[in-house]
Structure formats: structure tokens, C-alpha cells
């Protein structure tokens, strides 16, 4: 292996700081997560035990559980109040103990109403009946000794199904600690507060005082927003285009609640009024509205964010940078935000501020304009206004000229002037008569035809096919939400490639054991972490290579296939294999350092460090060579298994073909008894006749075993003959019943069908007779002396049990003894029946061996007297 390869292996992140303590070591995927939690004593927020202070792994685990519960088919279509009740009951569920699942919740209607901010009557009339009707919750009334109801035992059925069918990896299968964490989080957000006896009181939650209409929606929305908020306190907003009136925050909340953006805007306004949510637009140097953000103030306080910044966001004043009202037309056409969309957390957040809209990220900073509308002088050049000198093909790029590149009616004054500054677009106060997008396409074509720089063929078509918004697939929209701004910078072909790569990564995550509903969020978190490592979207100069090579692919920090930057993809926990690698490399570093101190004592620090690095590189090269050899061996073993699997499949296919050919030959054979063709060796009617004959013989043996004297051959023969006669009479009676309900003319027209029907009727009758003769034989044998003696012994034994010793004649003792005697009697009867049947079969075999085969001269008269097929059919029908 080359020295460069060894150095590259040594420079792997897992070799960083291997001489530090275990507490200081972090894996590559953990650095951003650990930085979001301030050190103890450096913040003024809640302590480390704050319920809102969730780690990334715990937050994602609880988010996946709540989303899986709300998307369950029994809950997905319900209103917000039943959904919140299901979440509360799920959080209060008892974790399974041992092999027996508990999973129930003990609660009463008044308490559940206080959790949800509604009356008890509403819970009993509009919440619990809905949950029971959709099979989401099963309830059972708990009563005391006097029969008075004391509460409800509730079982959340999605949780029960997750434990009994989904396995340990199901999102709803939370552990006891995780359920307790979810319950503490709900208590901190909207718990009603209580003071238990001899315990510390639990204070009311943030929304405890919010009751009445919409209280359940506010509580559920706050819970989902907290679970989607990271340690910074900023809510992770959706990407893509949003409506200007609602804003990106309302669109995010609408996605979480499954409601309309207008309804989510009202919920967001109520939460803002309650003081738990703050909305802000980033401050810009041009006094324009920057990108909108939504902060969850309790989360920010819990993680100890700087108090001044949090108060600035939560309060009103100079933090909200609003541009002048009159500058609306200069910065973008109506609906531009909704058409183009923004990335990350941008968007207009004011619920009723429809005139304000955010400035695109890439737009150049314009000079401040007066708030009033002033007349426009045509073709004013060299006046010092923004946009001067951008005539012809030298105008601003398409994406950053939202307000200066609009369409204009050809009959207006602006169109007539032919201003090279406006380029045919409307100035302030003018309204377009045609779609801005279509007009811009026409303008580009006109500019290209007027002698502008030639473009590659097909470039215009690729630009027209470019999709500004994220893909329509909801999974892809969630996964690519953090890079929506990079998505806008891609061409149409590049967007298709990125979409295909994202689908591949989602499929790969599903193949690694990740729940399908959690894979998009996991991929979105991966892109967010990679953007944080890069320094933000603004530092990505080439979006397509960055997405394909760095953002989307999985980066295994070790050899485990489920490792991604030191985090397990299936569980979301730290990769144990990476910890083992770090431990081993630290041990090697310590061992090599000890060897150097022993072999080369007295070295200076710089020389010792150089020798240590050289030996570490040698060790890294050896490990890399060993890894390459093991990978080669693994590939060879995989190829061998694939070849063996292919050979086995080929052998199985050959055997299947041979079996199919043999079955085809067998199906072509004629019946052995009647000679009917294509009967597979035995037709159905003859098969029924053979089975009827065997069943008749078995029934005769049962009759003889139950009533005959096995030492008397005549008694056995009489019992067997009586049984055969009884079965024959039963067959004749059954056939007559069949003829009464069947058209005899049809049977006479088809003799084969008549023979088949008679054989099947005889077979069914013999089957029924077997059971009757067996029951009769057992009943008779249970009255024998052996059975009675065993029953008496069992009766006395049961009476002598220690628990019946003091009262052997009591009701309980007599009942138990009687049951034991009956069981013993039945067991003896079964043993006697089996023994007598075995004895009868041995006698029958002995007689068969003694009897010589009859010569043909004796068998021919019998065969000659047998009627032919037609005569036999007529006799059967008669």
C-alpha cells in the first residue's frame, strides 16, 4: 500500500483525537448534535432534566412514534381532539413487563378532559366513542367492590398491534424510559398540573390554561412543532413554494397537522399570542423583509439560548425589519413567493400581512425607494437609479429580477417607450396583462434573436422544463426540504438525477431496517448535517456535484453497513462498531507509545511525536491492507454463494420439470379398476369404492372390539357381519334420499355420473359410521371391570389429595374425584379398544396367511356372473 493511502486512512475522522479521554471523543455525525447542547453552568435555561431538553436520538424516536400513531389507519382520518386523546393515552401507557404485555392506561374522563382542555361530557360524547368506533382504543370500565365506576382501562390498539405484529423495531414499540420521556414532554407542554400527596407538585404545562374550541388542535400542533425543533429553538420549515398569505411557518404546521394552511395560520397565531411561539424575519441591511423563521421559545429556553436573543425574537420592535409599503412593486410580483418557493425556513409569516413578502436570497441589494409612487420619465439613463445600464442582454439574472422583469401590455406607456432599463416590464403601479413567465420566455427569445451571445442548442428547452418547486412526491419533498434552495439552482436534467438519487437512498434506508415513514426525515437530517459541515447553502458553489457526491450518499465511519457518520440508521443511536474502532485505535496508540518509551528512552517531545506518527501510519497501512484482503475474500465468498444459489435454482427447476413430466404421464394412465382413461391410475369413483371398503372393514373391527368375545371366532364373525349389514342398510337409505332430491332422468342419461354419485354417497355414509361405531365401542368398554376398577382407584386417589384430606366428602372433593374417575374410565376404555383392535388385526392376518389363493377355475364362475357396467348402473339406479 502506498504512503498516500496510509496517510488517508490515518486522517480518517475516527483517528482524530484518539489520545483524548473517552468523554471528549465524538464521532463525525455527533459533533453537530453535541454542539447544540450547552455545557452545564453556561446557560440560564432549564437544567439537564428539563423535559423539553431532548437529544437528537430521543427527539427523532419520539417524533417517529407520534407520526406512526397519527398515521395509523384507525386514527389518520379523525379530528384533532381524538388524535390528541390517542397521543395522551399512548404516552400514559404502561410499558410491557416480561413476557406478559400490559400496555394499558388507567384514567378517567375528567382527567382526560383536563389533558385536552375540554369538558368531561365532551370526552364521553365526542372523543371516546369516535376512538372506539374506529378501533383505535379499547376501553373497559373499572368498578370498585360496590359496583361504582372508578375509572377506565384504555388500550391503544396501534400500540398493541405494534408489540404483537410489528416487532421490536416498530416506531410505536417505545421502551419504558422513552414512554416516560414522552409523558414528561406532554406534561410540560399542556399538562393540567397536580399536587400528589407526599410528593413534589407537577406544575401546569404551557397551554394548561388554553381551553375551549381549538384547544386540542393547539396542543397537538405545539407537540408536533417541538418534536420537529432542534436544540437551536428554530422550527425546521418545509421547502418548496408556499402561499404568500399563510407563509412558510403556517405551511409547515399544516403539513404536521394535516390541515389547510389557512387553518394552520390561525393555530400559529394563537400559539404566538400564548407566548410559546415567536415569528421573526431576518434583519437585512436594506430594511427589506428577510427570510421568515419560527422559534419555539420553550425549547430555546430549555437549551439555555442567550436570553437577549430569545427576548428579542419574542418581543416586538426593531427586530422585525419591514420594508416600506410602497416598495412592494420593486421587489417581486404578486405571488412570487408562492410560485418560486424558498428553502429552509424562509417565507412570509405574517398571518394577515399579504402585502409583505421576502426578498430572494440571491437578489442584489437595491437602494431604498420612497414610499409614494412617483411618475416615471421614459428612457432616463445616467440618473443614478438602481438598474441603470442593464439594457439589452445585460440585465439581472432571471432569478433575482422578480420585480423588474414582469410582463407588460403592449399598449401601455411603458411598452411604448422601449426603455432598455425596464426591458418591456411594468414599472411601479403597472399591472401585467399576460403571464409573467410566458412574457419572460418571449423576451429571452427576442433578445437571443437580436444578436445576443449564442447558447447551446436545447438550453432554452432545458430551462423551460426546469421545475422550481420540489417534486410532488411527499416523501421526496420532506427528504429534499433542507436543500430546496439548491434544488432551484439545478437544471431540469440535474433535478431528475437528484430525484433518482434521493429515491435510491430512500430505498437503501428501507433495506437497512429503517421504517418507511421515517426514511424521508432521516435523509432530511442527513442533508441538514452535511450543510452544517459545509457552512450553509451559500457556500455550495456547485449544487449538483455536492448533492450527488456529498449530500445524499451514506458515509460509513466504520465497516458496518448501517453506519452513517457514526450513527446507526436503523436505531438512530451511536454506532457501537465505531466506538470499538476508536477504542482499538486508542489502545494501539497507547501501546505504540509505550513501545517507543521502552525502546527509545529520552526522546524529545517533537522527535517522539514524529516516531509515533510514523508507526501509526505503518499500523494504518497494515489495517488497510487487511481490510482490502478481507473485502476481497468477502467478494469471493459472495460470488461462490451466488453461483451455488444459481446452481440450486437450476437444479430445482430441473426437478420441477421432471416432476411435471412424471405427473403428466401419471395423469394419462387409465384406471386400474374400471379402465377409464385419463384417470391418473385410479378414477374418483373407484377411489371412493376402495375407501368405502376400507372404512367398512374398520367399522366392523370397531363393532367386534366393543361387543364380541375375542376368543370366540363365531362371536367375532357375527359382530362383523352385523356391522357390515348395518352400514349397507345405511348406504341404501342414503342413496334413496339422494334419489328423492335428484332428477333420476339425468342419472339414467349419464351412467358414469350415477356411478360416481353412488360411490361418493357410500363413502360419506361409511365415514359417518366409523365415528358412531367408535363411540359405541368406547361406551361399552368403559363399563368393563377394568375401567370400573381404575375409576375407583382414581376416585380414592383424588379424595386423598392434601388439600382434600380434612374434608374428603365435601362438595369440592366429590366433584374433583368424580371428574378424575370419569377421566380414568375414558382412558382405560381407549387403551382396551386399541389393544382389542390390534388383536383382531393379528387374527385377521393369520387367517389370511393360512388361506390359499383360490384357483382361476373357482374364480371364473364368479367373474362371469358379475354384471357389466351398463347393467350395474341400471341396478344401482333401480
C-alpha positions, 0 to 999 in steps of 0.5 A, spaced: 500 500 500 502 506 498 504 512 503 498 516 500 493 511 502 496 510 509 496 517 510 488 517 508 486 512 512 490 515 518 486 522 517 480 518 517 475 522 522 475 516 527 483 517 528 482 524 530 483 525 537 484 518 539 489 520 545 483 524 548 479 521 554 473 517 552 468 523 554 471 528 549 471 523 543 465 524 538 464 521 532 463 525 525 455 525 525 455 527 533 459 533 533 453 537 530 448 534 535 453 535 541 454 542 539 447 544 540 447 542 547 450 547 552 455 545 557 452 545 564 453 552 568 453 556 561 446 557 560 440 560 564 435 555 561 432 549 564 437 544 567 439 537 564 432 534 566 428 539 563 423 535 559 423 539 553 431 538 553 431 532 548 437 529 544 437 528 537 436 520 538 430 521 543 427 527 539 427 523 532 424 516 536 419 520 539 417 524 533 417 517 529 412 514 534 407 520 534 407 520 526 406 512 526 400 513 531 397 519 527 398 515 521 395 509 523 389 507 519 384 507 525 386 514 527 389 518 520 382 520 518 379 523 525 379 530 528 384 533 532 381 532 539 381 524 538 388 524 535 390 528 541 386 523 546 390 517 542 397 521 543 395 522 551 393 515 552 399 512 548 404 516 552 400 514 559 401 507 557 404 502 561 410 499 558 410 491 557 413 487 563 416 480 561 413 476 557 406 478 559 404 485 555 400 490 559 400 496 555 394 499 558 392 506 561 388 507 567 384 514 567 378 517 567 374 522 563 375 528 567 382 527 567 382 526 560 378 532 559 383 536 563 389 533 558 385 536 552 382 542 555 375 540 554 369 538 558 368 531 561 361 530 557 365 532 551 370 526 552 364 521 553 360 524 547 365 526 542 372 523 543 371 516 546 366 513 542 369 516 535 376 512 538 372 506 539 368 506 533 374 506 529 378 501 533 383 505 535 382 504 543 379 499 547 376 501 553 373 497 559 370 500 565 373 499 572 368 498 578 370 498 585 367 492 590 360 496 590 359 496 583 361 504 582 365 506 576 372 508 578 375 509 572 377 506 565 382 501 562 384 504 555 388 500 550 391 503 544 390 498 539 396 501 534 400 500 540 398 493 541 398 491 534 405 494 534 408 489 540 404 483 537 405 484 529 410 489 528 416 487 532 421 490 536 423 495 531 416 498 530 416 506 531 410 505 536 414 499 540 417 505 545 421 502 551 419 504 558 424 510 559 422 513 552 414 512 554 416 516 560 420 521 556 414 522 552 409 523 558 414 528 561 414 532 554 406 532 554 406 534 561 410 540 560 407 542 554 399 542 556 399 538 562 393 540 567 398 540 573 397 536 580 399 536 587 400 528 589 400 527 596 407 526 599 410 528 593 413 534 589 407 538 585 407 537 577 406 544 575 401 546 569 404 545 562 404 551 557 397 551 554 394 548 561 390 554 561 388 554 553 381 551 553 375 551 549 374 550 541 381 549 538 384 547 544 386 540 542 388 542 535 393 547 539 396 542 543 397 537 538 400 542 533 405 545 539 407 537 540 408 536 533 412 543 532 417 541 538 418 534 536 420 537 529 425 543 533 432 542 534 436 544 540 437 551 536 429 553 538 428 554 530 422 550 527 425 546 521 420 549 515 418 545 509 421 547 502 418 548 496 413 554 494 408 556 499 402 561 499 404 568 500 398 569 505 399 563 510 407 563 509 412 558 510 411 557 518 403 556 517 405 551 511 409 547 515 404 546 521 399 544 516 403 539 513 404 536 521 397 537 522 394 535 516 390 541 515 389 547 510 394 552 511 389 557 512 387 553 518 394 552 520 395 560 520 390 561 525 393 555 530 400 559 529 397 565 531 394 563 537 400 559 539 404 566 538 399 570 542 400 564 548 407 566 548 410 559 546 411 561 539 415 567 536 415 569 528 421 573 526 424 575 519 431 576 518 434 583 519 437 585 512 441 591 511 436 594 506 430 594 511 427 589 506 423 583 509 428 577 510 427 570 510 421 568 515 423 563 521 419 560 527 422 559 534 419 555 539 421 559 545 420 553 550 425 549 547 430 555 546 429 556 553 430 549 555 437 549 551 439 555 555 439 560 548 442 567 550 436 570 553 437 577 549 436 573 543 430 569 545 427 576 548 428 579 542 425 574 537 419 574 542 418 581 543 416 586 538 420 592 535 426 593 531 427 586 530 422 585 525 425 589 519 419 591 514 420 594 508 416 600 506 409 599 503 410 602 497 416 598 495 412 592 494 412 593 486 420 593 486 421 587 489 417 581 486 410 580 483 404 578 486 405 571 488 412 570 487 413 567 493 408 562 492 410 560 485 418 560 486 418 557 493 424 558 498 428 553 502 429 552 509 425 556 513 424 562 509 417 565 507 412 570 509 409 569 516 405 574 517 398 571 518 394 577 515 400 581 512 399 579 504 402 585 502 409 583 505 413 578 502 421 576 502 426 578 498 430 572 494 436 570 497 440 571 491 437 578 489 442 584 489 441 589 494 437 595 491 437 602 494 431 604 498 425 607 494 420 612 497 414 610 499 409 614 494 409 612 487 412 617 483 411 618 475 416 615 471 420 619 465 421 614 459 428 612 457 432 616 463 439 613 463 445 616 467 440 618 473 443 614 478 437 609 479 438 602 481 438 598 474 441 603 470 445 600 464 442 593 464 439 594 457 439 589 452 442 582 454 445 585 460 440 585 465 439 581 472 439 574 472 432 571 471 432 569 478 433 575 482 429 580 477 422 578 480 420 585 480 423 588 474 422 583 469 414 582 469 410 582 463 407 588 460 401 590 455 403 592 449 399 598 449 401 601 455 406 607 456 411 603 458 411 598 452 411 604 448 417 607 450 422 601 449 426 603 455 432 598 455 432 599 463 425 596 464 426 591 458 418 591 456 416 590 464 411 594 468 414 599 472 411 601 479 403 601 479 403 597 472 399 591 472 401 585 467 396 583 462 399 576 460 403 571 464 409 573 467 413 567 465 410 566 458 412 574 457 419 572 460 420 566 455 418 571 449 423 576 451 429 571 452 427 569 445 427 576 442 433 578 445 437 571 443 434 573 436 437 580 436 444 578 436 445 576 443 451 571 445 449 564 442 447 558 447 447 551 446 442 548 442 436 545 447 438 550 453 432 554 452 428 547 452 432 545 458 430 551 462 423 551 460 422 544 463 426 546 469 421 545 475 422 550 481 418 547 486 420 540 489 417 534 486 410 532 488 412 526 491 411 527 499 416 523 501 421 526 496 419 533 498 420 532 506 427 528 504 429 534 499 426 540 504 433 542 507 436 543 500 430 546 496 434 552 495 439 548 491 434 544 488 432 551 484 439 552 482 439 545 478 437 544 471 431 540 469 436 534 467 440 535 474 433 535 478 431 528 475 438 525 477 437 528 484 430 525 484 433 518 482 438 519 487 434 521 493 429 515 491 435 510 491 437 512 498 430 512 500 430 505 498 437 503 501 434 506 508 428 501 507 433 495 506 437 497 512 431 496 517 429 503 517 421 504 517 418 507 511 415 513 514 421 515 517 426 514 511 424 521 508 426 525 515 432 521 516 435 523 509 432 530 511 437 530 517 442 527 513 442 533 508 441 538 514 448 535 517 452 535 511 450 543 510 452 544 517 459 541 515 459 545 509 457 552 512 450 553 509 447 553 502 451 559 500 457 556 500 455 550 495 458 553 489 456 547 485 449 544 487 449 538 483 456 535 484 455 536 492 448 533 492 450 527 488 457 526 491 456 529 498 449 530 500 445 524 499 450 518 499 451 514 506 458 515 509 460 509 513 465 511 519 466 504 520 465 497 516 458 496 518 453 497 513 448 501 517 453 506 519 452 513 517 457 518 520 457 514 526 450 513 527 446 507 526 440 508 521 436 503 523 436 505 531 438 512 530 443 511 536 451 511 536 454 506 532 457 501 537 462 498 531 465 505 531 466 506 538 470 499 538 474 502 532 476 508 536 477 504 542 482 499 538 485 505 535 486 508 542 489 502 545 494 501 539 496 508 540 497 507 547 501 501 546 505 504 540 507 509 545 509 505 550 513 501 545 517 507 543 518 509 551 521 502 552 525 502 546 527 509 545 528 512 552 529 520 552 526 522 546 524 529 545 517 531 545 517 533 537 522 527 535 517 522 539 511 525 536 514 524 529 516 516 531 509 515 533 506 518 527 510 514 523 508 507 526 501 509 526 501 510 519 505 503 518 499 500 523 494 504 518 497 501 512 497 494 515 489 495 517 488 497 510 491 492 507 487 487 511 481 490 510 482 490 502 484 482 503 478 481 507 473 485 502 476 481 497 475 474 500 468 477 502 467 478 494 469 471 493 465 468 498 459 472 495 460 470 488 461 462 490 454 463 494 451 466 488 453 461 483 451 455 488 444 459 489 444 459 481 446 452 481 440 450 486 435 454 482 437 450 476 437 444 479 430 445 482 427 447 476 430 441 473 426 437 478 420 441 477 420 439 470 421 432 471 416 432 476 411 435 471 413 430 466 412 424 471 405 427 473 403 428 466 404 421 464 401 419 471 395 423 469 394 419 462 394 412 465 387 409 465 384 406 471 386 400 474 379 398 476 374 400 471 379 402 465 377 409 464 382 413 461 385 419 463 384 417 470 391 418 473 391 410 475 385 410 479 378 414 477 374 418 483 369 413 483 373 407 484 377 411 489 371 412 493 369 404 492 376 402 495 375 407 501 368 405 502 371 398 503 376 400 507 372 404 512 367 398 512 372 393 514 374 398 520 367 399 522 366 392 523 373 391 527 370 397 531 363 393 532 367 386 534 372 390 539 366 393 543 361 387 543 364 380 541 368 375 545 375 375 542 376 368 543 370 366 540 371 366 532 363 365 531 362 371 536 367 375 532 364 373 525 357 375 527 359 382 530 362 383 523 357 381 519 352 385 523 356 391 522 357 390 515 349 389 514 348 395 518 352 400 514 349 397 507 342 398 510 345 405 511 348 406 504 341 404 501 337 409 505 342 414 503 342 413 496 334 413 496 334 420 499 339 422 494 334 419 489 328 423 492 332 430 491 335 428 484 332 428 477 333 420 476 332 422 468 339 425 468 342 419 472 339 414 467 342 419 461 349 419 464 351 412 467 358 414 469 355 420 473 350 415 477 356 411 478 360 416 481 354 419 485 353 412 488 360 411 490 361 418 493 354 417 497 357 410 500 363 413 502 360 419 506 355 414 509 361 409 511 365 415 514 359 417 518 359 410 521 366 409 523 365 415 528 358 412 531 361 405 531 367 408 535 363 411 540 359 405 541 365 401 542 368 406 547 361 406 551 361 399 552 368 398 554 368 403 559 363 399 563 368 393 563 371 391 570 377 394 568 375 401 567 370 400 573 376 398 577 381 404 575 375 409 576 375 407 583 382 407 584 382 414 581 376 416 585 380 414 592 386 417 589 383 424 588 379 424 595 386 423 598 389 429 595 392 434 601 388 439 600 382 434 600 384 430 606 380 434 612 374 434 608 374 428 603 366 428 602 365 435 601 362 438 595 369 440 592 372 433 593 366 429 590 366 433 584 374 433 583 374 425 584 368 424 580 371 428 574 378 424 575 374 417 575 370 419 569 377 421 566 380 414 568 374 410 565 375 414 558 382 412 558 382 405 560 376 404 555 381 407 549 387 403 551 382 396 551 379 398 544 386 399 541 389 393 544 382 389 542 383 392 535 390 390 534 388 383 536 383 382 531 388 385 526 393 379 528 387 374 527 385 377 521 392 376 518 393 369 520 387 367 517 389 370 511 396 367 511 393 360 512 388 361 506 390 359 499 389 363 493 383 360 490 384 357 483 382 361 476 377 355 475 373 357 482 374 364 480 371 364 473 364 362 475 364 368 479 367 373 474 362 371 469 356 372 473 358 379 475 354 384 471 357 389 466 357 396 467 351 398 463 347 393 467 350 395 474 348 402 473 341 400 471 341 396 478 344 401 482 339 406 479 333 401 480 
